[in-house]
Amino acid sequence: MPIEILMPALSPTMEEGTLAKWLVKEGDTVASGDVMCEIETDKATMEFEAVDEGTIGKILVEEGTEGVKVNAAIAVLLEDGESASDIGATPASKPEPAAKEEAAPAPASAPAAAAAPAAPKSNDGTRVFATPLARRIAAQKGLDLSAINGSGPHGRIIKSDVENAQATPATADTPKAAAPSAPAGPSSDAIAKMYEGRDYEEVKLDGMRKIIAARLTEAKQTVPHFYLRRDIKLDALLEFRSTLNGQLADRKIKLSVNDFIIKACALALQQVPDANAVWAGDRILKLTPSDVAVAVAIEGGLFTPVLQDSHQKSLSALSAEMKDLATRARDRKLAPHEYQGGSFAISNLGMFGIDNFDAVINPPHGAILAVGAGAKKPVVGKDGELAIATVMSVTLSVDHRVIDGALGAELLNAIVANLENPLAMLA
């Protein structure tokens, strides 16, 4: 029986993607591990490998097609002894092209187009990814796919996984009540009508911008933010940085203030371990290492690559790793594991002259530090005399479900202490 090749979920947040390029054609033979196509997600373009062997009988989604839903059939694979005539009436068909702007919207009562069979779900409602052949064998053996660990790409369940699994009765999915939807705002057509007669350019949303809009809207609506602000005196840090850079010049290493901020935050998470945590829906996960994410602006959006074990790395190692991650982020060459995870993030707009701002938490992180520019300001010294110091304003956005006010203040105080006493960070 022909096997459907489904659009994979290449990251936990992926809901749809663009089939950028086919690397095989109809009639080609593929084996497990062969690269079949390139798929463009909201973050990167990634290769998709075959998990079964056979012959490409039919390509259902043409390259360049956008908005292909995860788990939709994109091609049909023929097993040994099968031919194109065996495909017959395939459950999935090529997706209809996106409606043009001038086309009238379909009536609300119109039936939805037939979709590919839904993937099985685990007891907690999350999708279980398995090849069509694996699903068929599981059904024949009476196996519960949610109880099987997949060994295929990205944890997908393949033929050998179900063949080696012990029979477990499959459980029926329990339908869940749909969450109440937020009140809809004005439609895009209604907004465009407001600007009739005015010159404007309509910019099409790419996958990254759609995901940013959805995730940050969700974050502001569902994460109870509160904000803590402090001023930090940078003179000791700037002097120390200048000395280090002079000594590191022969090695062509130049430390930035941001490198010190990363190190200060990583150490603070170790000094206040209860704040090194993330929200996990029905529980809080307290992390042992300091995995710090840093926002990197790219054309059309941003990445937050994660520097793992930042507390254990030297300033020069952090500097080199951050430069590498930022360069590959701008080229959209980061792998998913390089921008997922972490418990804490840093967003620095100081280089743009921004004095201070409030950053939006990137779930499931517990907090994010918004960093402004350092500027010369009058300060009152310990002896009561006025002096001039370089002062940087920071704001810590905190998820109140994970970190309470006093704990957040303790974390921010630790960050400030590390930055105002930079030599101690090397102890």
Secondary structure, DSSP 8 states (H G I E B T S, - for coil): --EEEE----STT-SEEEEEEESS-TT-EE-TT-EEEEEE-SS-EEEEE-SS-EEEEEE-S-TTEEEEETT-EEEEEE-TT--GGGT-S-SS--------TTS----TTS----------B-TTS-B--B-HHHHHHHHHHT--GGGS---SGGG-B-HHHHHSS----------------------HHHHHHHTTTS--------HHHHHHHHHHHHHHHHS-EEEEEEEEE-HHHHHHHHHHHHHHGGGT----HHHHHHHHHHHHHHHSGGGSEEE-SSSEEE-SS--EEE-EEETTEEE--EETTGGGS-HHHHHHHHHHHHHHHHTT---HHHHS--SEEEEE-GGGT---------TTBSEEEEEEEEEEEEEE-TTS-EEEEEEEEEEEEEETTT--HHHHHHHHHHHHHHHHSGGGGG-
